[in-house]
Amino acid sequence: MRIAILDDYQNLALSSADWSGVKSHGNITVFHDTLTDPRALCERLKPFDVLCVMRERTPLPASVLADLPNLKLIVTTGKRNDAIDVAYANDHGITVCGTNSPSTATPELTFALMLGLARGVVPENTSMRTGGWQVGLGQDLAGSTLGIIGLGRLGSKIATIAKAFDMRVTAWSQNLTKERCAELGVEYMPEREALLADADFVTIHLRLSERTAGMISTDEFKRMKKTAYLINTSRGPIIDDAALIDAVNNGEIAGAGLDVYDIEPLPASHPLRTCEGLLLTPHLGYVTRHTWDVFYGETVDAIMAWLAGKPVRVITP
């Protein structure tokens, strides 16, 4: 049996779990890069019986799965993976399993970005390292309004943390109810436009879909306060990159913190990298030691359970 671990950028997969049981059943190959060309990807993956994938880093649509004759099992980190054609896999005898996903790391990074922007941590640090001193005036989180777009599993945690910072918290999403907001002590916003116009900080916590792609664009930035900051630790395509760059450069908003991008890894020449007023991190939202221990530990468990004929955490369409 041949097992492939995909997209292990930092070479941490094998040290994050005990793979000895899996190794006794076959050979493990670890790939540290991401192939975006489907033809090259299929050529690489054809020999493998088992694929261990990290979130949506490598899409596995039907067109790719159809060209992998040996594939019998896919284990994805997380409980779902919209980049895998699960229906095709199920119809063609390929088992798809998932893992649990800790929900603390991304909210923590959201506030790291928020605080970094509010207190100018990067320019102040740069000033210190180049012999300078104070270069800006920070903004308090306490007393500021945080607008949360998407009050689900992660958005709810964001609300709890924000209240600990003494922030006023508002929320909106297409299916959000007043009752859910009341449970969390959050102000319900009936319209997205009202949330954007009212908030000092806006943070996005939605799944990427046809109705959320490009949700934040030119008109939305014009509605925001000139002193407001936008945070996105959800999915890159929810924000229109070109519109964001224009909004920051034109002073329509104060800045933004981004952890997610349309293309990942973000190309070295991408204009987001050189836009002043942006605080950028390389999709670190879920990249923590604890998360990796869960992801890869349960990946091993899933492979061993499948080998025993009792697959666990099976994902169905």
Buried (B, 14 or more C-beta within 10 A) or exposed (E): BBBBBBBBBEEBBBEBBEBEEBEEBBEBEBBEEBBEEEEEBBEBBEBBBBBBBBBBBBBBEBEBBEBBEEBBBBBBBBEBBEBBBBEBBBEEEBBBBBBBBBBBBBBBBBBBBBBBBBBBBEBBEEBEEEEEEEEEEEBEBEEBBBBBBBBBEBBBBBBEBBBEBEBBBBBBBEEBEEEBBEEBEBBBBEEBEBBBBBBBBBBBBBEBEEEBBEBBBEEBBBBBBEEBBBBBBBBBBBBBBEBBBBBBEEEBBBBBBBBBBBEBBBEEEBEBEEBEBBBBBEBBBBBBEEBBEBBBBBBBBBBBBBBEEEBBBBBEE
